[in-house]
């Protein structure tokens, strides 16, 4: 339908046309969903989101969680490090002075 014809139509006629288009689009969407269901959804639900699991590339499920400290400063027992992120300055200075990282372990392995 030409643009001029739409401009000359009455408001009631335009509203009826909008409603008709909405019904047709709903029917088409329903048909497409039925076709997809017949093909096998493979874990996808009709809303377009994954039914279970996490999306690919979402990162580690442990990200942001606190972990127990793995290393402790023998000179200041309140300073500890879990082994994540940047090495603390106290440990970097001790290692530079010649100590080994393993000497700061809280629970030494057998």
N, C-alpha and C positions, 0 to 999 in steps of 0.2 A: 504494500500500500504506500502510496507516495506521501511525502511529508506534508504537502499542501492539504491532502485529504484528511489527515489526522488533525491538522489545525482547524479545519472547518467542522469537525464532528462535535456533537454535543457532549457535555460532561457525562451524562448518563450512558451514552454509547461508548465513550472511552472507558468508563468503569466496567461496563459489561465485557468489553474486549479484554481488559486486564484480567478479570476473573476467569474468562475462557482460556486465556494463555496460561494462567496459573494452574488450572485443572489439567491442561494438556501436558505441561511440564511435570506435574506430579505423576501423571500416568506414565510418562516416558521414564522418569526416575525409578518408579516401581518396576517397570519392565527390565531396566538395566540391572537393578538389584537382584531380580529373579534369575537373570542370565548369569550373573556373577556367582550366585549361590549354586546354580546348576554346575558350573565349572569347578566348584570347590574353592572355598574361601582361603584356605592355607593359613589360618590363624587370624584373618582379618574379619572385623565386624562391619556391619552396614554403615556405621558412622565414619568409617575410614581410619580408625585407630586400631592399633594392635590389641588383640584380646588378652594376651598374657605376655609376660617378660618385659624386658627393657629394650628401648630402641638401640640400634647399632650405634657405636661411637659415643655413648652417653657417659663414658668414664667409669672409673672403678666404683663399686658399691661401697667401698670403705673410705672414699674420699671425704674428708672433713671430720672423720671420727677420731677421737682421742685414743692414743695407744700408751701403754705403760712405758716408763723410761727404761732405756737399755744401758745408758752410760751415766756415771755420776762423777762429779769433780771431787777428788779425795781431799782437797784443801777446803772446800766449802760444800758440805753435804746437801745444802738446799739447791744447788745447781745441778740439773740433770738434763739429759737429752735423749729423745726417743730414737734418734738415728734417721729422722726425716728432715728434709729441708736443709738449710745451710748449717754447716758445722759451727758450733758456738765458739766465740773468741777464746775462752779459757782452754778449750780442747785444742784449737789450732795452735795456740802458743805453746802448749805442752808438747804437741807432736813436733813442732818446729825445734823445740829444745832437745828432742831425741827420744821421747817416750813413744810407745806403741799404742794404737787405738784400742787394742784388746785389753790393755792394762786398766782401762776405765770401765770395763764391763761390770754390771751389777751382779748378774748371775752368770758365773763362768761355766761354760759347757764342759762336760766330762769327756 
